[in-house]
Amino acid sequence: MTHPYDELSDAEQVEALRPVALQAAAAFGLEVATLVPLLHAYNTTFELGTSDGRRFALRVGTNSQSTPAHAIAQQSWIAAIAEQTEVLVARPQRTRAGQWFVEVDSSALGRPLLVTVAGWLAGEDADALGPDAAAALGRTMAALHAHAETWQLPEGAELPRFVEPLFGDRDLLDAAPGLSDEDREVLRRTRQRAGEAFDRLRTGRLRPLHADLHGGNLKWHEGRLAVFDFDDAGLGAPVLDLAISTFYLRGEDPALEAAVRAGYQQLLPLPEVEPADFEALVASRQLLLANALQLSTTADLKAGAAEYLRTSIARLRQWLETGTFTRAIG
């Protein structure tokens, strides 16, 4: 049965989440002066201004698959990165009870929602990466990988294991309406080839990955690149982070992908992987995103899910035919 929340517009959904944000703010000991919606997409983020002039980012996990144990891991890792590396991150905040998160019952969605709060990162979003920003992204990724090599999950924390293309999400693509037999065959072959590439990564040690490093999760803060949104973090092979970032650059200037790699190599050698397997990992991101939209409750994302799946299939078909993935289709 469709929940009434699913029938609301984006603006109405945001307003339905405002009581959740206000209740969570109180748990974090924050006296709210302003609460402005910043982003309503996979999750919902508010800019929170306090009565004493401080600013925070309050994130409501509307579509997040994160569990409390995941949130402990994510926030603990971010805190360690802030203390132990030169990577700029939005510092996570604790509740009055000393927890990294709070769960708030939402009458709109009919379930509890996990809420986290981080210090405010001022600066311009880095949505459109130029060569310098791409190189900075590569260096930042390598710094995160170096830190993750020795960092240990704290007690009560866990992260999902990224050992297959959908990262453990329920596969809804086969049940998607309006697909031809040929379309379903493209999806089947993609799952198979990407799955084989993931299988070959199992020989190495898994470590924490951000797993969503692209311009939308980066800011320029005081002349330096800052990283936020660790909600997709999990345990995986380092090359997977590189493939995910590459996905978002495909179809743009090839110099940007080269700059990411060059920046990474300033700190660490590039992860070893066969070129065909790397392309399969890049393509698998398209499969995961198409599936994620099928799961989304956000009005705008739901409305575009069918069209995005058609675009995804066209891109995956081209990859299967040529061996190279590009987003310059659709």
N, C-alpha and C positions, 0 to 999 in steps of 0.2 A: 504494500500500500504506500502511495506517495505521501510523504510527510508534508504538512502545510508549508514548512520552511522552504521546501524545494520549489514551491510555486511563487515565492516572493521574488521581486526584482532585486538586483544587486544592492541598491540603496536601502530597500526594506530589510534585506538580510543583515546589512551592517547595523541598522538601528536595532534589530532584534538581538544582536550580539552586544550592544552597549551595556546592558545590565550585567552581563558576564564580565566585561572589562572592568566595570566599576567595582564589582565585588572582589575581583582579583586584586585590583589596586589596593584595596583596603587590607587584604591579606599580606601584601608587600609593604604595608606601612606608609603608603603614599597618599597624601591629601590632594585630591584631584582638583585642579583649577580649570584645565582644558583637556578635552579628549577628542582628537581629530583623526578621522579615518585616513590612513596612509595608503593601504593596499588591501583590496579584497579579491584574492585570487585563490591559490591553493589553500592558503591560510589567510587570516585577517589580522592586520597590524594597525595599531593606533599610535599616534604621537601623544604622549601623556605629558602635560605640563603641571607641575606642582605649585602649590601656593607660595613656596619659597623660591620659585624661579628655576627649578631644575627641570630637565627634560629626559624622558625615557621612551623607549620603544616597547610597547606591550603587545605581545603576540598571542592570538587565540587560535588554537589548533583545530580549525573547523574541518579540514580534510586530512589532517596529519595522521599518519600511521604510528606516530611515536607513542610509546608507553611511558609510564613513570620511570621505569628503569632506563629507557632510552634518554629521557630528559636529564636524568642524573648524569649519564655519561656525556651527553652533549655539553651541558653547562659546565661540568667539571673540566672537560677538555678545553673549552674556551677559556676558562679561568686560568688553567695551566699555561696555555699559549700566551695569554696576556702577561703572566708573571715570568715565564721562562724563555720567551723568544722575542724577536723584534717585530713580529707580525702584529699589525694593528687589528684589533677586534673590538666589538661592542661588549663591554664587560658585563657579564651576567650578574643579576641581583638576587638576593635571597629574601625569602619571606620573613615575617616577624618570628616565625618558628624555626628559622634557619634552613628552610628547604629551598631547593632550586626552582620549584614550580608549585602551582596550586591547581587543583581540579575544582571546577565550578559547574554545578548542575545548570544546564540550559533548558529552559522550558520551550524555547523555539525549536531546538533540535531533538529534545526528548532524551538527552544523554549528557553525561559530564564532559566538559571540554578542558583540555590541559592548557594552562596559560603560563608563559614565562615573561620575564621583564629584563631588559638590558639597558645599560647606559646609552645615552644618545651619541651617535656618530655624526657630527656636523660635516658638511661637504657635499660636493656634487656627485651624483650617481655616475658610475663609469659604464653606462649602458653601451655606448659606442666605443669600442676599443680601438685605439691607434697603435702603431708599432711599439711605442714606449710603454703604453699601458699593458699591451700583450706580453712584453718582456717582463714587466713587473709582476704580472700574473704568474708567469712561469717560475720566477724566483720565489714568489710567495708559496706556490704549490710545493716546490722543493723544500722550502723551510718547514712547511707543515708535515711533509713526509719524514723529514729528518727528526722532527720532534716526536712524531707518532711511533717511530722505530723503538723508542725506549719508554714511552709513557704507558702507564698501567691503568686499567680501568679501576675505579674505586669500588669499595664494597657497595653492593646494591645496584650497581650499574651494569648495563649490557647494551650492545649495539647489534643491529641486524647484520647478518652475513650476506655479502653480495657475491653469491656463487652461481647465480643463474640470471638470465636477462631481465626478468621482472622483479628482481630483488625480493622475492617472496610474496609479492602482491597477488591477489586473486586474478586469474586470467579471464577477462570479460570480452576479449576480442572475438572469439569464436561465436559468441552469442549476439554480437552486434548486428542490428538489422541492416538490410539493404546491400549486403555483400554478395558478389558473384562467387561461383566456384573458383574462378581464377584468382580473385582477391584472397580467398581463404587459403589457396595454395601458396600465394606469396607470403602470407603470415606464417604458414606452417614451415616453409623453407627457411624463413628468417629465424624462427625459433630454433630450428635444428642447427643452422650454421652458427648462430650466435651462441647457442648452448654448447656447441663443441669448442668454441673459442674460450668460453668460461671454464670448461672442464680442463683445458690445458693450462689455465692459470692456477689451478689448485695445488700445483707442486710448490709454490712459494708461500711464504708466511703472509698472512693477512694482517693488516694494520688499520688503524682508524683513518678514514678518508672523509673529506668534506663532501665530496660526491655531487656538488652542484656549483662548481666554480665557473661562473660566467659573469658578464658585465652587470646583470641585474642584481647580483649579490656582492657587488664591489662599490666602494666609494673612494673618492679622493679626499683625504683628510689631512690638512696641513701639508700638502705636497706629497703625501705618501698614500699608497694603495691600502685600503682597509677592507677586511672581509667580514661579512655577516651571514646570517641564515644558515645555521648548522643543522637544521631540522632533518635534512636528508642524510646525515652522517651515518656511516656504517663501516664494517670491517671488510676490506677488499685488497686486491693487489694494486700497488701504486699506479700501474699503467692504466687502470680504469679511470682514475681522476683525469689523466691526460686525455683519454679518449672522450670523456664527457665534455671537457672544455673544448676539445677539437670539434665536437658536434656543432656547437654554437657558432663556430667560425667558418664552417664549410659553406661555400657559396659566396664568401667574401674574399677579400684580397688574400692570396696564398701567403703573402709576406707576414700576415698576422699569426698564422699557425707556426711558421718558421721562427717568429719572434718569441712565441711561448716556449718552444723547444730550446732556443738559445738562452733564454732567461733561466730555464730549469737547469741547464747544464752549467750555469755559473756556480751552482751549489752542489749538484749531484749529477752522476751519469744518468742518461735517459734509461728508463726501464727497458729491458730486453723483451722483444715480442716480434713474432713474424708479422710482416706487413699485412697479410690477408687476415690474420687474427685481429690486428689493430682495427682494420676497417670493419670487421664484424662487431667489435666492441663499440665503435662509433655508431654503427647502424642500430645496435641494440638500444641505444638511447631513444631513438625514434619509436621503437616498439614500446618501450616503457612509458613514454609520454602519452602516446595514443591510448594506451590502456588506462593510465591515470585519469584521463579526461572522462572515460566511461564511468569511473568511480566518483567523480566530483559532485558535490552538492551546490557549488557556487553557480549562480544563475547564468552569468556570462560564459563561463567555461562549459557548462552543460549545453548551452545553445550552440556552441561551436564544435562540439565533440564529433558529430557525424562528418562535417566537412574536414576537420583535422584528420580523421581516420582515413578519408579518401586521399588527402594529400600525403599522409604517411605511407599508404600502400604504394602510391606512385613513386615516392622516393625509394622505398625498399625494393620495388621492382627494378628500378634503374640500377641500384647497387648489386642486386643478384645478377643482372645482365652484364655489368661492366667491371665489378669488383671494387669500385670506388664509390663511397657515399658522398652525396652532396645535398644540401638543403635548397639549392637553386632550382627547385622544381615545385610547382604549386604555389 
